[in-house]
Amino acid sequence: MKSQSLRSLLAGFIALGLTVTAATAQAAPEYRWKLAQTWPTNFPIFSDAVTKMADLVEKMSQGQMTIRIDSKNKHKAPFGVLDMVKGGQYQMGHSASYYWKGKDLNTLPFTTMPFGMTAPEQYAWFYYGGGMDLMKKVYDRHGVYAFPGGNTGNQMGGWFRKEIKGPADLKGLKMRIPGFAGEVLSKLGVVVTNIPAGELYTALDRGTIDALEWVGPSLDINMGFHKIAPFYYTGWHEPATELLFIVNKERFEELPSHLQAILATAMEFAAYDMYARSYHESAVNWAAIRKDYPHIKIRTFPKAVMDRMKEENRGLVADKSASDPLFKEIMDSQSAYLKKVREWTRISDYAYLKDNLE
């Protein structure tokens, strides 16, 4: 979507909010919410999306509803957002579901899965392929509603101090990589850890980890990882990473219907806007990589490594599906939808790009 279209859509949303609330705002009760985010204060793109959502809510509600944003710098629990929202400390949160996969593995597929759907495919699954219903089914057990919260697009495979020439090079490697991909790499001998964004550079610099994946050019260059680990690999593990807004169910249902609609609209707009911003920033920074950082070595994992990753991924999905009917239901839904939508991707986007890349 072009920026002009986004601005027009945003103007329409604001006008809608003003129209809906104009007659009632003076006498209506006020709602002062707090949101806990995984990200540091003023973290580019991710935190910006949260701020945009909160600003939209305040404008469309004419100040009847405001949302204060607390970063990890304040609440000190970057991976504890789900617990804080379900426990009522915060009415809302913004994070990624793979940060609490240890509490409920069934939340994980709503952020991303290795070798899964691209962002357009994933959004289609969410809104028209049954994804939202399944996500509600999973998060109902935690007393929260979950909403798409912004997509990074296809992520890069990570920064490595040394080149990966075969599966043997992964054994004993200490790497920050979250989600199901971490489970896959563990099977290949990688020592997997998860580290908050603000601590990644220090961990890599001090040798606490040998490699890490973060996002892609949109955020990685500004983090400075290339100064330490020059091998930059293309992705396999997160073809479309959807962050999530989560909302305490009781607090959401206490809102009047017009504020529920305003909040849902603001979250959806912020999610799509973040996807567009991520794509733009990746393109800008990719150009900078090619021009200004000649020491960065772009690599793709060898076929032998990719084959092992795919094999282990299939095995893990099968094992977890066999032991958890709900996980199987989610994966069956994603697999069936991917099979259907990928045929269209193949004859549309893939065919166009294959014939027109210069």
N, C-alpha and C positions, 0 to 999 in steps of 0.2 A: 504494500500500500504506500503510495507516495505521501510525502510529508504534508502536502496541501490537503489530501484526503483525510489524513489523521487529524489535522487542525479543524477541518470542517466537521468531522465526526465529534470531536471534543466539544466544539461550540454547540453542537446539537444536544449533546448530553447535558451540558451546563444549562442550556435553555430549558430542557425538560425538567431538570431539577428545580430551577427557579419557578417554573409554571406550577409544578406539583406542590411546592411548599409555600408559595406566596400568600395564600389565603390563611394558612394555619401557623406560620412560623412564629408570629408574635406571642401567641398564647400556648404554644406547644412546649412540652417538657424538653429539657436539654439532655444530651447524652455525651458524656465525656469519657472516651475510651482510651485504653493503652494498648499498644502493639509491641510485642517482643520480636526482634529480628535476630537472625544468626549472624548478620554481617556487622563489621565495625561501623562506627559513625562516618557518614558521608562516603561510604564505599561506593565506587562508581557502578552505574548500571543497576545492580541489585538493589542497593539502598535507595537509589534515585527512583526506581519503580514504586517502592513503598511510599516515598514522599509524594510522588505524583498522585497515587491513589488517595492518600489522606487529604491532599489539597483539593482534589475533586469532590470528595465527600463533604468537606466544609463548604465549598462554593455551592454545590448543588443543593445542599440542605439549608443554605443561608445561615450557616453557623449553628443550626440546631444540633448538629453532630460534629464533634471534632475527635481526632485520633492522635494521641501523643505517641511518638516512636521512641522506643528504648533499644539501643544497640547492645551488642554483647559487652561493650565497655561498661555498661551500667548494670545489667542483670547478671553478668558473669557466667552465663550458661548457654553458650552458642549452640550446643547440641541438645539442650533441654527445653526447646520451645514448645514441643507438643505437651510435655508435662505441665508447663506453666500455664498453657491455655486451658487444658482439660481440668486443671486444678483450680482455675478461677483467678489466678494471680494477674493474668492478662486476659482481656476479651478477645484478642487477636494475636496472630503470629505470622511471620514470613520466614520460610526456611525451605529445606528440601527433604523429602520423605526418607531418603536413604540415611539420613543422620539418626534415625531412630529405628533402623531395621532390626536392631537387637531386641527391641520391645515388641515389634509386630512386623514380621517379614512381609505381610500382605500389603503394607503401605508402600513398599519399595517400587513396584512396577508403575506407580503413578508419577514418578519422577523420570525414570528411564530404565531401559534394559539393554545389555550388550546385544549388538547385531539386530536391534529392533527397529522401530519406526522413526522416520524423519519427522521434523516438526510439523509440516503440513499434514502428514499422515496421522500423527499423534493428536493434533487438534481435531481432525475429522473423527477420530475414534472417541475422543472425549465427548464431543457435542452431538454426534450423530451415530456412533457405533456402540453405544452402551457404556462407555468409559465413566461418565459422570455417575450413572446409577451404581456401578460397581464400587467407585470411590466412596460414595455415600454409604454403601453397605459396610465397607471396611471401617470408615471413620465413625460411623454411628456407635460402634462399640467403645469408642474413646470419648464420646460426648462432644464431638466437634463436627462442624461442617468443613469440608475442604473444597477449595476453588483453585483452578489454574492461576499461577502467580507470575508467569513470565518464563519464556523459553530462551535458552542460550544458543539454540541451534546445535549443529554437530560439533562436538568438542574434539580438541586435539588429544593425542594419545599420551602426551607427557614430555617432560624434560628429563634427560638422562645425562649423567656424567660421562658414561661410556657408551659406545655403540652396541646395540643388541644384534648379534649376528646369528643367533640360534637359541633354542630353548635353554641350553646350558647356561647362557649368560644371565638368565633370570633367577637362577637358583641362589638363594641367600641375599638377593637384592632387597634392600630396605626401601619401601616406596609408600608414599602417601597416595592412596586411591580408595575412594569410598564405594559404597553400593555393592551391587551384585558383581561388578567387575573385580572388586577386591577379593570376593570369594573365588572367582575364576583364577586370578593370578596366584592366590594361595595354593591352589592345586598344582601350579607350575613351580612352586618353591619360593615364591616371593614372600618376604616378610612384610605384611601389610599393616599400615597404621592409618589413623585419621587424625588430622591436625587442623585447627581452625585457621581461617584465611590469614589473620594477622600474625601468625607464628610460622608461616610456611617458609619465608625467605631465611629466617634465622635457623630453622631446622635443617634446611638444605646447606646453608653456609657452614654450619658447625659439623656437618657430617652425621647428624642424627638420622637423616635419610639420604639415600643415594639418588633417588629420583622422585618425581611427583607429577601428578596431573592436576591441573586446576580447571581452566575453562578453554581458552583459545586466545588468539591474538587480541580479541576485544579487551581482555584484562591482563593477560600474562606478561606482556612487554612492560607494562607499568609496574609490575611486581618485581621485575629485575632478575627473574630466574635464569635468563640467558647468560648472565655474568658468571654463573657457576657451572651450569649444566648446558653445554652447547648443542646437544643432540635433541632435536625437536621432532617428535613422531606424530604421524597422522593417526586419526582416531579409529576406534572399533567399539568402544565401551559405552559411549553416551551419544548416540546419533541424534538425540533430541532430549535435552534435559529441562524438564518443566519444574520450576520452583512452585511452591504452593503458599497460598494464603489459607490459614486455618482460623476458624471462628468458633468460640465457645457456643455450643448449641443453645443453651438456656438464654444466654445474653442476646444471641441473634433473634430468637423467637420472641423476646421481650420488646424488640424494636417494632414501631408501627410499620405497616406494610410499605409506606412510601420510603422510609429509611432503609428497609431491607432492599428495596429495588435500587435505591441510590448506591448503597454499599456494593451490591452485586455488580452494578454497571461500572462503578469506579474500579473494582478489582479486575473485571474483564478488560476494560480499556487499558489499564496499567500493564496487564499481562501481554497484550498484543503489542503495545508500545515498546515494552522491554525487548521483545523478540526483534522488532525492527531496529531498535537501537543496537542490540548485540550484533546483528548482521552488519550494520553500517560500521561499527567500531572495529569489527574483525577485518573488514575490507580495508579500512584506513590503515590499521596497524600491520596487516599483511604486506601492504605496499611499503611501509616503513621497514619491515624486516628485510625485504628484498633489496632495498636501497641503502639502508643505513647500518645493517647488522650482518655483514658478509661472513662473520665467524659462526653464525647459527647454521647448523647443518640439518636440513630437512630430510627426514627418513620415513620410510614405511616399514612396518614390521615384516620380516621375512615370511615367506609362505609357510615354512615349518612352524613358526611361532603362531601365526594366525590359525593354522589348522588345529594346533593343540588348544588354543583358546576356544575355538568353536566347539571342539570335542568336549572340553570340560564344561563349557556353558550348557551344552545340551544335556550332559549328565546331571548337572546340578539342578536344572529346571525339572528334569524328569524325577529326580529323587525328592525334591521338595513338593512337587505336584502329587506324588504318590502318598506323601505323609500329611498333606493339608488340602482338603477339598476346596477351600476358598481360594487358595493360591492357584490350584489347578483351574478353577473357574475363570480367574483373571487371565492366566496365561493362555487358556483356550480361546478366550475372547480376543486377546491381542493377536494371537497367531492366525485365527480365522480372518480377522479384519485386515491384518497385514497381507495375507495372501490375496485378498480381494483388491485392496487399494494399491498394492505394489504393481499389479498389472497395469493400472492406469498410470502410475508413476513411470513405469517402463516405457509406455507408448507416448507419454507426454513430456515430462521434464527430462527423463534420461535420453530419449530420442532427440529432443531439441538440443540439449547440451552436447551430446556426442557428435552431432553434425555441425555444431556452430561454435565450439570452443576454438579460440585462436591461440 
